[in-house]
Amino acid sequence: MSGETVPRGANPARGETVVTIDGQPRLLRPSFDALVRAEEELGPLLALVERAGDGQLRLAEIAGLFWYCLADPAGLTREQVGQAVLEQGLAQTAGPLRALLTEVLKGSG
């Protein structure tokens, strides 16, 4: 995440970032478990990264990736995550999405 400011509460060494859902900052943590669960639903992560690079990533895929990477989803529904992505638009969600996809590509090592 060179050149970008690190969201408060996020640990860039772990690939963490923050997204706002219902007016509250929520930590996204791309742990192994979270990414495995996301991959089970969304398909291979490399293909997800390629679709993103081609501008072919769907709203449901972004919301799904965010949902699985939520460090603490307590009190949230997946629909709320999707609604937040829709309301904020791609410009605002691009930063957190980029951080997660970068972590998928580079890994934590």
ROSE-4610 file (N, C-alpha, C; in Angstrom, 1 decimal, always signed):
// ROSE-4610
residu = [M/M/M/S/S/S/G/G/G/E/E/E/T/T/T/V/V/V/P/P/P/R/R/R/G/G/G/A/A/A/N/N/N/P/P/P/A/A/A/R/R/R/G/G/G/E/E/E/T/T/T/V/V/V/V/V/V/T/T/T/I/I/I/D/D/D/G/G/G/Q/Q/Q/P/P/P/R/R/R/L/L/L/L/L/L/R/R/R/P/P/P/S/S/S/F/F/F/D/D/D/A/A/A/L/L/L/V/V/V/R/R/R/A/A/A/E/E/E/E/E/E/E/E/E/L/L/L/G/G/G/P/P/P/L/L/L/L/L/L/A/A/A/L/L/L/V/V/V/E/E/E/R/R/R/A/A/A/G/G/G/D/D/D/G/G/G/Q/Q/Q/L/L/L/R/R/R/L/L/L/A/A/A/E/E/E/I/I/I/A/A/A/G/G/G/L/L/L/F/F/F/W/W/W/Y/Y/Y/C/C/C/L/L/L/A/A/A/D/D/D/P/P/P/A/A/A/G/G/G/L/L/L/T/T/T/R/R/R/E/E/E/Q/Q/Q/V/V/V/G/G/G/Q/Q/Q/A/A/A/V/V/V/L/L/L/E/E/E/Q/Q/Q/G/G/G/L/L/L/A/A/A/Q/Q/Q/T/T/T/A/A/A/G/G/G/P/P/P/L/L/L/R/R/R/A/A/A/L/L/L/L/L/L/T/T/T/E/E/E/V/V/V/L/L/L/K/K/K/G/G/G/S/S/S/G/G/G]
num = [1/1/1/2/2/2/3/3/3/4/4/4/5/5/5/6/6/6/7/7/7/8/8/8/9/9/9/10/10/10/11/11/11/12/12/12/13/13/13/14/14/14/15/15/15/16/16/16/17/17/17/18/18/18/19/19/19/20/20/20/21/21/21/22/22/22/23/23/23/24/24/24/25/25/25/26/26/26/27/27/27/28/28/28/29/29/29/30/30/30/31/31/31/32/32/32/33/33/33/34/34/34/35/35/35/36/36/36/37/37/37/38/38/38/39/39/39/40/40/40/41/41/41/42/42/42/43/43/43/44/44/44/45/45/45/46/46/46/47/47/47/48/48/48/49/49/49/50/50/50/51/51/51/52/52/52/53/53/53/54/54/54/55/55/55/56/56/56/57/57/57/58/58/58/59/59/59/60/60/60/61/61/61/62/62/62/63/63/63/64/64/64/65/65/65/66/66/66/67/67/67/68/68/68/69/69/69/70/70/70/71/71/71/72/72/72/73/73/73/74/74/74/75/75/75/76/76/76/77/77/77/78/78/78/79/79/79/80/80/80/81/81/81/82/82/82/83/83/83/84/84/84/85/85/85/86/86/86/87/87/87/88/88/88/89/89/89/90/90/90/91/91/91/92/92/92/93/93/93/94/94/94/95/95/95/96/96/96/97/97/97/98/98/98/99/99/99/100/100/100/101/101/101/102/102/102/103/103/103/104/104/104/105/105/105/106/106/106/107/107/107/108/108/108/109/109/109]
x = [+0.8/+0.0/+0.9/+1.9/+2.8/+2.1/+2.4/+1.8/+0.4/-0.2/-1.6/-1.5/-2.4/-2.5/-3.2/-2.7/-3.2/-4.4/-5.6/-6.7/-6.5/-7.0/-6.8/-7.4/-6.6/-7.0/-6.6/-6.1/-5.7/-4.2/-3.9/-2.4/-2.0/-1.3/-0.9/+0.0/+0.7/+1.5/+0.7/-0.6/-1.5/-2.4/-2.3/-3.1/-4.5/-4.6/-5.9/-6.2/-7.5/-8.0/-9.3/-9.9/-11.2/-12.2/-13.4/-14.5/-15.6/-16.4/-17.4/-18.8/-19.4/-20.7/-21.7/-22.8/-23.8/-23.1/-22.2/-21.6/-20.5/-20.2/-19.2/-18.0/-16.8/-15.6/-15.5/-15.4/-15.3/-14.0/-13.3/-12.0/-12.1/-11.4/-11.4/-10.0/-10.0/-8.8/-8.8/-7.9/-7.9/-7.1/-7.6/-7.0/-7.1/-6.3/-6.4/-7.8/-8.4/-9.7/-10.7/-10.6/-11.6/-11.4/-10.2/-10.0/-10.4/-10.2/-10.7/-12.2/-12.9/-14.4/-14.9/-14.2/-14.5/-14.3/-13.2/-12.9/-14.0/-14.5/-15.5/-16.7/-17.0/-18.2/-17.9/-16.9/-16.6/-15.7/-15.2/-14.3/-12.8/-11.9/-10.5/-10.2/-9.4/-9.0/-8.2/-7.4/-6.6/-7.6/-8.6/-9.6/-10.3/-10.6/-11.2/-10.4/-9.1/-8.1/-8.1/-8.1/-8.0/-9.3/-10.5/-11.7/-11.7/-11.1/-11.0/-10.1/-9.0/-8.1/-8.7/-9.6/-10.3/-11.6/-11.9/-13.1/-14.3/-14.2/-15.4/-15.8/-15.4/-15.8/-17.2/-18.0/-19.4/-19.6/-20.6/-21.0/-21.1/-21.7/-21.9/-20.6/-19.6/-18.3/-17.6/-17.7/-17.0/-17.6/-19.0/-19.6/-19.3/-19.2/-18.9/-17.5/-16.5/-15.2/-15.1/-15.8/-15.8/-16.4/-17.5/-18.3/-17.4/-16.7/-15.8/-14.6/-14.2/-13.0/-13.3/-14.6/-14.9/-14.3/-13.5/-12.9/-13.9/-15.0/-16.0/-17.4/-18.0/-19.3/-20.5/-20.3/-21.4/-22.3/-23.6/-24.6/-24.8/-24.1/-24.2/-24.8/-25.5/-25.9/-25.1/-25.1/-24.4/-25.1/-26.4/-27.1/-26.7/-26.4/-25.8/-24.5/-23.7/-22.4/-22.6/-23.4/-23.7/-24.3/-25.2/-25.8/-24.7/-23.8/-22.7/-21.9/-21.6/-20.8/-21.5/-22.8/-23.6/-23.7/-24.0/-24.1/-22.8/-21.7/-20.4/-19.9/-20.3/-19.8/-18.4/-18.0/-16.7/-15.6/-15.8/-14.7/-14.2/-15.2/-14.9/-14.5/-15.0/-14.7/-13.4/-12.9/-11.7/-10.5/-10.3/-9.2/-9.1/-10.2/-10.3/-10.2/-10.9/-10.8/-9.4/-8.7/-7.4/-6.5/-6.7/-5.8/-6.0/-7.3/-7.5/-7.0/-7.2/-6.7/-5.2/-4.5/-3.1/-2.6/-3.3/-2.9/-3.0/-4.0/-4.2/-3.0/-2.5/-1.4/-0.1/+0.2/+1.5/+1.7/+0.6/+0.7/+1.2/+1.2/+1.6/+3.1/+3.8/+5.2/+6.0]
y = [-1.2/+0.0/+1.2/+1.2/+2.4/+3.6/+4.7/+6.0/+6.2/+5.2/+5.3/+5.5/+6.2/+6.2/+4.9/+4.5/+3.2/+3.6/+3.0/+3.3/+3.0/+3.9/+3.7/+2.4/+1.7/+0.4/-0.8/-0.5/-1.6/-1.8/-3.1/-3.5/-3.8/-2.9/-3.2/-4.4/-4.8/-6.0/-7.2/-7.2/-8.3/-8.1/-7.1/-6.8/-6.3/-5.8/-5.2/-3.9/-3.6/-2.3/-2.1/-0.9/-0.6/-0.2/-0.6/-0.1/+0.4/+1.4/+2.0/+1.2/+0.7/+0.1/+0.6/+1.1/+1.8/+2.9/+3.6/+4.8/+4.4/+3.1/+2.7/+2.1/+2.4/+1.8/+0.3/-0.6/-2.0/-2.6/-3.3/-3.9/-5.1/-5.0/-6.2/-6.8/-8.1/-8.9/-10.1/-10.1/-11.2/-12.4/-13.0/-14.2/-15.4/-16.4/-17.6/-18.1/-18.3/-18.8/-18.0/-16.6/-15.7/-15.9/-16.0/-16.1/-17.5/-18.5/-19.8/-19.8/-19.2/-19.2/-18.3/-17.2/-16.4/-17.2/-17.9/-18.7/-19.8/-20.4/-21.4/-20.9/-19.6/-19.0/-18.3/-17.6/-16.7/-17.3/-18.5/-19.1/-18.7/-19.2/-19.0/-17.5/-17.2/-15.8/-15.2/-15.9/-15.3/-14.9/-15.7/-15.3/-14.0/-13.9/-12.7/-11.5/-11.6/-10.5/-10.2/-11.2/-10.9/-10.2/-10.6/-9.9/-8.5/-8.3/-6.9/-6.0/-6.6/-5.9/-5.6/-6.4/-6.2/-5.4/-4.9/-4.1/-5.0/-6.3/-7.2/-7.7/-7.1/-7.6/-7.1/-8.0/-7.7/-7.1/-6.4/-5.8/-6.9/-8.0/-9.1/-9.8/-9.8/-10.3/-9.4/-8.1/-7.1/-7.3/-7.3/-7.4/-8.8/-9.8/-11.1/-11.2/-10.6/-10.6/-9.8/-8.6/-7.8/-8.6/-9.3/-10.0/-11.1/-11.9/-12.9/-12.4/-11.2/-10.6/-9.7/-9.6/-8.8/-9.4/-8.7/-9.2/-9.5/-8.7/-8.9/-8.5/-9.5/-9.3/-9.2/-9.2/-9.2/-8.0/-8.3/-7.3/-6.9/-7.5/-7.1/-8.2/-7.9/-8.9/-8.7/-9.7/-9.5/-8.5/-8.4/-7.3/-5.9/-5.7/-4.4/-4.1/-5.1/-5.0/-4.6/-5.3/-5.0/-3.6/-3.2/-1.9/-0.8/-1.1/-0.1/+0.1/-1.0/-1.0/-0.2/-0.4/+0.2/+1.7/+2.1/+3.5/+4.3/+3.7/+4.4/+4.4/+3.5/+3.4/+2.9/+2.6/+2.0/+2.9/+4.3/+5.2/+5.0/+5.0/+4.9/+3.5/+2.5/+1.1/+0.6/+1.3/+0.9/+0.7/+1.6/+1.5/+0.2/-0.1/-1.4/-2.6/-2.5/-3.6/-3.9/-2.8/-2.9/-3.5/-3.1/-3.6/-5.1/-5.6/-7.0/-7.8/-7.3/-8.0/-8.0/-6.9/-6.9/-7.9/-8.1/-9.1/-10.5/-10.7/-12.0/-12.3/-11.3/-11.4/-11.6/-10.8/-10.8/-11.7/-12.0/-12.8/-12.1/-12.7/-12.0/-12.2/-12.9/-13.1/-12.2]
z = [+0.0/+0.0/+0.0/-0.8/-0.8/-1.3/-0.6/-1.0/-0.5/+0.1/+0.7/+2.2/+2.7/+4.2/+4.7/+5.8/+6.4/+7.3/+7.0/+7.8/+9.3/+10.2/+11.6/+12.1/+12.9/+13.4/+12.5/+11.3/+10.4/+10.5/+10.4/+10.4/+9.0/+8.3/+6.9/+6.8/+7.8/+7.7/+7.6/+8.0/+7.9/+6.7/+5.9/+4.8/+5.2/+6.4/+6.9/+6.3/+6.2/+5.7/+6.4/+6.1/+6.8/+5.7/+5.9/+5.0/+6.0/+5.5/+6.3/+5.9/+7.0/+6.8/+7.8/+7.4/+8.2/+9.1/+8.5/+9.1/+10.1/+10.2/+11.2/+10.4/+10.8/+10.2/+10.7/+9.7/+10.0/+9.4/+10.2/+9.9/+8.9/+7.8/+6.9/+7.1/+7.4/+7.6/+6.7/+5.7/+4.7/+5.3/+6.3/+6.9/+5.9/+6.2/+5.3/+5.3/+6.5/+6.6/+5.9/+6.0/+5.3/+3.8/+3.3/+1.9/+1.3/+2.1/+1.7/+1.6/+2.6/+2.5/+1.3/+1.1/-0.1/-1.4/-1.5/-2.7/-2.9/-1.8/-2.0/-2.7/-2.4/-3.0/-4.3/-4.4/-5.5/-6.6/-6.3/-7.3/-7.0/-7.8/-7.6/-7.4/-6.4/-6.1/-7.2/-7.9/-9.0/-10.1/-10.4/-11.4/-10.9/-9.6/-9.1/-9.3/-9.0/-9.3/-10.7/-11.6/-13.0/-13.5/-13.0/-13.3/-12.9/-11.7/-11.2/-12.1/-12.5/-13.4/-14.7/-15.2/-16.4/-16.3/-15.1/-14.8/-14.9/-14.6/-14.7/-13.4/-12.3/-11.0/-10.7/-10.2/-10.0/-8.5/-8.4/-7.0/-6.0/-6.4/-5.4/-5.0/-6.0/-5.6/-4.7/-4.9/-3.9/-2.5/-2.5/-1.2/-0.6/-1.3/-0.8/-0.2/-0.9/-0.4/+0.8/+0.9/+2.1/+3.2/+3.0/+4.0/+4.6/+3.8/+4.3/+5.1/+4.7/+5.3/+6.6/+6.9/+8.1/+9.3/+10.1/+11.3/+12.3/+12.4/+13.4/+12.7/+12.1/+11.4/+12.4/+13.7/+14.6/+14.4/+14.3/+14.2/+12.7/+11.8/+10.4/+9.6/+8.5/+7.6/+6.3/+5.5/+4.2/+3.3/+3.5/+2.7/+3.1/+4.4/+4.8/+4.2/+4.1/+3.4/+2.0/+1.3/-0.1/-0.3/+0.6/+0.5/+0.7/+1.6/+1.9/+0.6/+0.0/-1.3/-2.3/-2.5/-3.4/-3.1/-1.9/-1.5/-1.6/-1.3/-1.4/-2.8/-3.6/-5.0/-5.1/-6.3/-6.6/-6.2/-6.3/-6.0/-4.6/-3.7/-2.3/-1.8/-2.4/-2.0/-2.8/-3.7/-4.5/-3.6/-2.6/-1.7/-0.9/-0.2/+0.5/-0.4/-1.5/-2.5/-3.0/-3.3/-3.8/-2.7/-1.5/-0.4/-0.3/-0.3/-0.2/-1.4/-2.6/-3.8/-3.8/-3.4/-3.3/-2.3/-1.2/-0.3/-0.8/-1.6/-2.3/-3.2/-3.9/-4.9/-4.2/-3.2/-2.6/-1.5/-0.8/+0.4/+1.6/+2.7/+3.9/+4.3/+3.4/+3.7/+2.9]
